[in-house]
């Protein structure tokens, strides 16, 4: 796309995300996601449609489309903001783009995921699911020391730190991670043009990326600082709280993180804040005892990345698949292949379309696992819209016969089963959520959020998956959690074939990657990297 059309499209994105105050985020995201995923229509083409030309799948979002068309004057003003962003080297990442963080969209869903991100630094770093460290601005010396030590430990383990960029514990953790040579995602509580963090040298070095969900010229405000807590959680696999001395941002961050089903770890020890003892009693909060020295990362953070120090980027360019790998000269071939596999999983975990300006491609499968053919965000939108439609029809039947038909139809969908297409969407959403949860597993509530389905329907699908051997439940402790077979907690040994035993041994030694198909039964011994410019050829995983 040439400079002028790109400038114009970027101005429309800024207008859509920040200037349509009356429109809920779900409706805004619904319009552009449905247009892009279902109809392959980008925003530039969408604004050229007259209201009467709007395709049927988009008619439920007609108000958003109409208000965007009426905001033409605002679009012209936003073009000057685009010029400033381009001068500053700041990228705009819309929710429909292939480089939009998959885990952010998956965790927050269409109701809360930012429509547009402003990014200073390496956008590719946003694909990493990090570990957030938070704490009071006025924490004591022990809390600040822990935050810095935790930042170092996170970096040394190969994880990305997620920081709210506030003074106090947030900043100490950031400094600790950067001192250890780590990488940081900084989530700004203001517009990107007002964030001083974007001028740090680590941004240019590719070790710090600053991201904002607010209009570029928005200044810091308490409401924005609170609002960005959900985005911090969306970028994270867990939250570590260094200290909490009073109600405020830290207590809100804990509640937001818990509500999304993510684990929270709370420092206990000398000099802890007044609210720590109370917060640690909450569901999903685990005490982490520390007084001094290096911090031992909690086991619940999951397996440490095997590819620490190796960066891999995968891109589709027209008909070519380009793989770029950087790392130490001491890296082994196993390390390189593992990095490629992880990058592949990140790239295609959510988005099935090619990045802007590239030819569209067929949905790409995760290496060694079943393919994911549905966008969970779109599945949530459509599942919810379908439920609302059913409720409306049932609430206003025109005759007893129609009421009976509506009731029978709902029972057929919820009890006898969904349509083939909907079944695939729900199945893929559940499998994707379980795969990304890894060894942490998912509760029924978390799977409800991921799939957009009711408790009853999620439990029914889980029962089917258990029967197929693809999912393993853990009944204790409550609440129950569910795991893909390859991520299930250790169980008492049971008789198995020699081949299965050998496959498990290889897996434990890191020689067998994602080793099972959708049913969790078929060992996969090799992966071909055909068409990869790296020349890896065939390698045992």
C-alpha positions in Angstrom: 0.0 0.0 0.0 1.4 3.4 -1.0 1.9 6.2 1.5 -1.3 8.2 0.8 -3.8 5.3 1.1 -1.9 4.0 4.1 -2.2 7.4 5.8 -5.9 7.5 5.0 -6.6 4.0 6.3 -4.6 4.7 9.5 -6.6 7.9 10.0 -9.8 5.8 9.7 -8.5 3.3 12.3 -7.8 6.2 14.8 -11.3 7.6 14.2 -12.9 4.2 14.6 -11.0 3.3 17.8 -11.1 6.6 19.6 -13.7 9.0 18.1 -16.9 7.0 18.1 -17.7 7.5 21.7 -21.2 6.2 21.6 -20.3 2.8 20.2 -19.4 -0.1 22.4 -16.0 -1.8 21.8 -17.7 -5.1 21.0 -19.7 -3.5 18.1 -16.6 -1.8 16.7 -14.5 -5.0 16.9 -17.5 -7.0 15.5 -17.7 -4.8 12.4 -14.0 -5.0 11.4 -13.5 -8.6 12.4 -16.5 -9.9 10.6 -15.7 -7.8 7.5 -12.1 -9.0 7.5 -12.5 -12.7 8.6 -15.7 -13.6 6.9 -15.8 -11.3 3.8 -12.1 -10.4 3.3 -13.0 -6.7 3.3 -10.5 -4.3 4.9 -11.3 -1.0 6.5 -10.4 1.0 3.4 -13.0 -0.9 1.3 -15.5 -0.9 4.2 -15.8 2.9 4.3 -16.4 3.0 0.6 -19.7 1.1 1.0 -22.9 3.0 1.3 -25.2 1.9 4.1 -27.6 0.2 1.7 -24.7 -1.8 0.3 -23.6 -3.3 3.6 -23.5 -7.1 3.3 -25.9 -9.2 5.4 -23.2 -10.4 7.9 -22.4 -6.7 8.7 -25.9 -5.4 9.0 -26.0 -6.0 12.8 -23.2 -3.4 13.0 -24.9 -0.9 10.7 -24.9 1.9 13.3 -21.1 1.7 13.8 -20.6 1.8 10.0 -23.0 4.8 9.7 -21.3 6.7 12.5 -17.9 6.1 10.9 -19.1 7.4 7.6 -20.5 10.5 9.3 -17.1 11.2 11.0 -15.3 12.2 7.9 -14.2 15.5 9.3 -12.6 13.7 12.3 -10.8 11.4 9.9 -9.2 14.4 8.2 -8.0 15.7 11.6 -6.6 12.3 12.5 -4.5 12.3 9.3 -2.2 14.8 11.0 -1.8 12.5 14.0 -0.8 9.8 11.6 1.9 12.1 10.2 3.3 12.6 13.7 3.3 8.9 14.4 5.1 8.2 11.2 7.8 10.8 12.0 8.3 9.2 15.5 8.5 5.7 14.0 5.4 4.5 15.9 3.4 1.6 14.4 -0.4 1.2 14.5 -1.5 -2.4 14.9 -5.3 -2.9 14.3 -7.1 -5.9 15.7 -7.5 -7.4 12.2 -3.8 -7.5 11.4 -1.7 -10.7 11.5 0.7 -9.1 14.0 -1.9 -8.3 16.6 -1.0 -10.3 19.7 -3.0 -13.5 19.6 -3.0 -14.1 23.4 -4.2 -10.5 24.0 -7.2 -11.0 21.8 -7.9 -14.5 23.1 -7.7 -13.5 26.8 -9.8 -10.3 26.6 -12.2 -11.3 23.8 -14.2 -8.9 21.5 -15.7 -7.0 24.4 -12.4 -5.8 25.9 -9.6 -6.3 23.4 -8.2 -2.9 22.2 -9.3 -2.2 18.6 -6.0 -0.4 17.9 -2.6 -0.5 19.5 0.1 2.1 19.1 3.5 0.6 19.4 7.0 2.0 19.8 9.6 -0.7 19.3 9.7 -4.2 17.9 6.1 -5.2 17.3 7.1 -8.9 17.1 7.9 -8.8 20.8 4.2 -8.5 21.6 3.6 -12.1 20.5 5.4 -13.3 23.6 3.2 -14.1 26.5 5.0 -12.6 29.5 4.9 -12.5 33.2 3.6 -9.3 34.8 5.1 -7.7 37.9 3.1 -5.1 39.8 3.0 -3.4 43.1 2.4 -0.2 45.0 4.1 3.0 43.9 5.0 3.6 47.6 6.1 0.1 48.4 8.8 -0.4 51.1 12.4 -1.2 50.5 11.8 -5.0 50.7 9.0 -4.8 48.1 11.1 -2.7 45.7 14.1 -5.1 46.1 11.9 -8.1 45.4 10.4 -6.5 42.3 13.9 -5.9 40.9 15.1 -9.4 41.8 11.9 -10.9 40.2 12.5 -8.9 37.0 16.0 -10.4 36.8 14.7 -13.9 37.4 12.1 -13.6 34.8 14.6 -12.4 32.2 17.2 -15.1 33.1 14.5 -17.7 32.7 13.8 -16.5 29.1 10.4 -15.0 29.8 9.3 -11.5 28.8 8.5 -9.1 31.6 5.2 -7.2 31.3 5.4 -3.8 33.1 2.8 -1.1 33.7 5.6 1.5 33.5 4.6 3.1 36.8 7.1 4.3 39.4 7.8 2.0 42.3 7.6 -1.8 41.9 6.7 -1.6 38.1 9.8 0.4 37.4 12.1 -1.7 39.6 11.0 -4.9 37.9 11.6 -3.3 34.5 15.2 -2.2 35.4 16.0 -5.6 36.8 14.8 -7.4 33.6 16.8 -5.0 31.4 19.9 -5.3 33.5 19.8 -9.0 33.1 19.6 -8.7 29.3 15.9 -9.5 29.2 13.0 -8.2 27.2 10.1 -6.1 28.4 6.6 -5.2 27.2 5.7 -1.8 28.7 2.0 -1.1 28.7 1.5 2.7 28.9 -1.2 4.3 31.0 -1.4 7.2 28.5 -1.3 7.9 24.8 2.0 6.7 23.1 3.1 10.3 22.3 3.0 11.1 26.0 5.0 8.1 27.2 8.5 8.9 28.1 9.5 5.2 28.1 9.4 5.1 24.3 12.5 7.2 24.2 14.6 4.8 26.2 17.6 3.3 24.3 16.3 -0.2 24.9 13.4 0.5 22.5 15.7 1.0 19.6 17.8 -2.0 20.7 14.7 -4.2 20.4 14.6 -5.2 24.1 11.7 -2.9 25.2 8.5 -2.3 23.3 6.0 0.3 24.6 2.4 -0.2 23.7 -0.7 2.0 24.3 -4.4 1.3 23.8 -5.3 4.9 24.1 -5.5 7.8 21.5 -1.9 8.9 20.8 -2.3 12.3 22.4 -4.2 11.2 25.5 -2.5 12.3 28.7 -2.1 10.3 31.9 -5.3 9.9 34.0 -6.4 7.7 36.8 -9.1 6.1 34.7 -6.6 5.2 31.9 -4.2 3.8 34.4 -6.9 1.5 35.8 -8.2 0.7 32.3 -4.9 -0.6 31.1 -4.7 -3.1 33.9 -6.8 -5.5 31.8 -4.4 -5.1 28.9 -1.4 -5.9 31.2 -3.3 -9.1 32.1 -4.0 -9.8 28.5 -0.3 -9.8 27.7 0.6 -12.0 30.6 0.5 -15.7 31.6 0.6 -14.8 35.3 0.9 -11.8 37.7 3.5 -11.4 40.5 2.7 -8.8 43.2 5.8 -7.4 44.9 3.9 -5.4 47.5 0.5 -3.7 48.2 0.3 -1.0 50.9 -3.2 0.5 50.0 -6.2 0.1 47.8 -5.7 1.3 44.2 -4.0 0.1 41.0 -2.4 -3.0 42.5 -5.6 -4.3 44.1 -7.5 -3.6 40.8 -4.7 -5.5 38.9 -5.1 -8.5 41.1 -8.9 -8.6 40.7 -8.7 -8.1 36.9 -6.1 -10.9 36.6 -8.1 -13.3 38.8 -11.3 -12.6 36.8 -9.5 -13.7 33.6 -8.6 -17.0 35.2 -4.8 -16.2 35.4 -2.7 -17.2 38.4 -1.6 -14.5 40.9 1.5 -14.8 43.1 1.9 -12.5 46.2 5.2 -11.9 48.0 5.1 -12.7 51.7 7.9 -11.7 53.9 9.6 -9.0 55.9 8.2 -5.5 55.3 5.1 -6.6 53.4 2.4 -4.1 52.9 -0.8 -3.7 54.9 -3.1 -5.4 52.3 -0.9 -8.4 51.4 -2.3 -10.7 54.1 -5.9 -10.0 52.9 -5.2 -10.3 49.2 -3.4 -13.6 49.5 -6.6 -15.2 50.8 -8.3 -14.7 47.5 -9.1 -17.5 45.1 -6.3 -18.1 42.6 -3.7 -16.2 44.7 -0.6 -18.1 45.9 1.9 -16.9 48.5 5.5 -16.5 47.4 7.8 -16.3 50.4 10.9 -14.1 50.0 13.2 -12.0 52.2 16.4 -11.6 50.2 18.5 -13.0 47.4 17.5 -14.4 44.0 13.9 -15.2 43.4 12.9 -18.8 42.6 10.1 -18.6 39.9 6.9 -20.4 40.8 6.4 -23.8 39.0 2.9 -22.7 38.0 4.4 -20.3 35.5 4.9 -23.4 33.3 7.9 -24.8 31.5 10.6 -22.3 31.0 11.2 -21.5 27.4 13.8 -23.9 25.9 14.6 -21.3 23.2 15.8 -18.5 25.5 18.2 -16.3 23.6 16.9 -17.4 20.2 14.5 -15.2 18.3 12.5 -16.5 15.4 10.1 -14.6 13.1 7.8 -16.2 10.5 6.2 -14.2 7.7 4.1 -15.0 4.7 5.3 -12.9 1.7 3.1 -13.5 -1.4 3.7 -17.2 -2.1 6.8 -17.5 0.1 7.2 -18.5 3.7 10.1 -16.6 5.2 11.7 -17.8 8.5 14.3 -15.5 10.2 16.2 -16.9 13.2 18.8 -15.1 15.3 20.7 -16.5 18.3 23.9 -17.5 19.8 26.4 -19.4 17.7 26.4 -22.0 20.5 22.7 -22.8 19.8 22.1 -26.4 18.7 19.9 -27.6 15.8 17.3 -28.8 18.4 17.2 -25.2 19.8 16.7 -23.7 16.3 13.9 -26.2 15.4 12.2 -25.6 18.7 12.3 -21.8 18.2 10.8 -22.3 14.7 8.0 -24.5 16.1 7.2 -22.0 18.9 7.1 -19.1 16.4 4.8 -21.0 14.1 2.4 -21.7 17.0 2.4 -18.0 18.0 1.9 -16.8 14.4 -1.1 -19.0 13.7 -2.7 -19.4 17.1 -5.3 -16.8 16.3 -5.0 -15.2 13.0 -5.7 -17.0 9.8 -5.2 -14.1 7.4 -1.9 -12.9 5.9 -0.5 -9.6 7.2 -1.5 -6.4 5.5 -0.2 -6.1 1.9 0.3 -9.9 1.6 -1.7 -12.5 -0.2 -4.2 -14.3 1.9 -3.2 -17.9 2.8 -5.1 -21.0 4.0 -5.2 -21.4 7.7 -1.9 -22.9 8.9 -1.7 -25.7 11.4 0.4 -25.8 14.5 3.3 -28.0 13.9 2.7 -31.5 15.1 -0.8 -30.7 16.3 -4.3 -30.5 14.9 -5.1 -27.5 12.8 -6.9 -24.5 14.2 -9.4 -23.3 11.6 -11.4 -20.8 13.5 -10.8 -17.3 15.0 -11.9 -17.6 18.6 -12.8 -13.8 18.7 -15.1 -14.3 15.8 -16.5 -17.5 17.3 -17.3 -15.5 20.5 -19.1 -12.8 18.5 -21.2 -15.2 16.5 -22.0 -17.5 19.4 -23.2 -14.5 21.5 -25.1 -12.9 18.6 -26.8 -16.3 17.9 -27.8 -16.6 21.6 -29.3 -13.1 21.6 -31.2 -13.8 18.5 -32.7 -17.0 20.0 -33.7 -15.2 23.1 -35.4 -12.5 21.2 -37.3 -14.9 19.0 -38.4 -17.0 22.1 -39.5 -13.8 24.0 -41.8 -12.6 21.2 -43.4 -15.6 19.5 -46.4 -14.8 17.3 -48.2 -18.0 17.9 -48.1 -21.1 20.1 -46.9 -23.1 17.1 -44.0 -20.7 16.5 -43.2 -20.7 20.2 -43.0 -24.5 20.2 -40.8 -24.4 17.1 -38.5 -21.9 18.6 -38.2 -23.9 21.8 -37.6 -27.1 19.8 -35.0 -25.4 17.7 -33.1 -24.2 20.8 -33.2 -27.6 22.4 -31.9 -29.1 19.2 -29.0 -26.7 19.1 -28.1 -27.0 22.8 -28.9 -30.6 23.5 -28.9 -32.6 20.3 -25.9 -30.6 19.0 -24.9 -27.5 17.1 -24.6 -27.3 13.3 -21.5 -28.8 11.7 -19.9 -25.4 11.3 -20.7 -24.3 14.8 -19.4 -27.6 16.2 -16.1 -27.0 14.5 -15.8 -23.5 15.9 -16.6 -24.6 19.5 -14.3 -27.6 19.3 -11.4 -25.5 17.9 -11.9 -22.7 20.4 -11.7 -25.2 23.3 -8.7 -27.0 21.9 -6.9 -23.8 21.3 -7.6 -22.5 24.8 -6.4 -25.8 26.3 -3.3 -25.9 24.1 -2.3 -22.4 25.0 -2.9 -23.0 28.7 -0.4 -25.9 28.6 0.4 -27.3 32.0 -1.8 -24.8 33.8 -4.9 -26.3 32.3 -8.3 -24.5 32.1 -11.4 -24.3 34.3 -14.9 -24.6 32.9 -15.3 -20.8 33.4 -12.1 -20.1 31.4 -13.3 -22.3 28.6 -16.7 -20.5 28.6 -14.8 -17.2 28.1 -12.6 -18.7 25.3 -15.5 -20.3 23.4 -18.3 -18.0 24.1 -20.5 -21.0 25.0 -22.7 -21.8 28.0 -21.5 -23.8 31.0 -23.7 -26.7 29.9 -22.4 -26.8 26.4 -18.8 -26.5 27.4 -19.2 -29.4 29.9 -20.8 -31.5 27.1 -17.9 -31.0 24.8 -15.4 -31.7 27.5 -17.2 -35.0 28.2 -16.9 -35.9 24.5 -13.3 -35.0 24.5 -12.6 -37.0 27.6 -14.3 -40.0 26.0 -12.0 -39.6 23.0 -8.9 -39.4 25.3 -8.0 -35.9 24.0 -8.6 -34.2 27.4 -7.7 -35.2 30.9 -9.6 -33.8 33.9 -8.1 -33.1 37.3 -10.9 -33.3 39.8 -9.0 -32.1 42.9 -8.6 -29.5 44.1 -11.7 -27.6 43.3 -12.3 -25.9 40.8 -11.8 -28.8 38.4 -9.3 -28.1 35.6 -8.9 -29.8 32.2 -5.7 -30.4 30.2 -4.8 -31.7 26.8 -3.4 -35.2 27.1 0.2 -34.1 26.5 0.0 -31.4 29.2 -1.9 -33.5 31.8 -0.5 -33.7 35.4 1.4 -36.9 36.3 -0.9 -39.8 37.0 -0.2 -43.3 38.5 1.5 -45.4 35.8 -0.8 -47.6 33.7 -0.1 -50.4 31.2 0.8 -49.0 27.8 2.5 -50.2 24.7 6.2 -50.1 24.3 5.8 -47.5 21.5 3.8 -45.2 23.7 6.4 -45.5 26.4 9.1 -44.6 24.0 7.2 -41.6 22.7 6.7 -40.3 26.2 10.4 -40.8 27.0 11.3 -38.8 23.9 8.9 -36.1 24.9 10.4 -35.8 28.4 13.9 -35.5 26.8 12.7 -32.6 24.6 13.1 -34.7 21.4 9.4 -35.0 20.8 7.5 -31.8 20.4 3.8 -31.6 20.0 3.5 -35.3 19.6 -0.2 -36.0 19.4 -3.0 -35.4 17.0 -6.4 -33.9 17.9 -7.3 -37.0 19.9 -4.0 -37.1 21.7 -3.2 -40.6 20.5 -0.9 -40.5 17.5 2.8 -40.0 18.1 4.4 -37.7 15.5 8.1 -38.5 15.0 9.2 -35.9 12.4 8.4 -32.5 11.1 9.4 -31.4 7.6 10.4 -27.8 7.2 9.6 -27.8 3.4 10.0 -24.5 1.7 11.8 -22.9 4.7 14.8 -20.8 3.7 16.6 -22.0 6.8 17.4 -25.3 5.1 16.6 -27.3 8.2 15.1 -30.1 6.0 13.7 -33.0 8.1 14.4 -33.1 11.8 13.2 -35.4 14.5 11.2 -33.6 17.1 
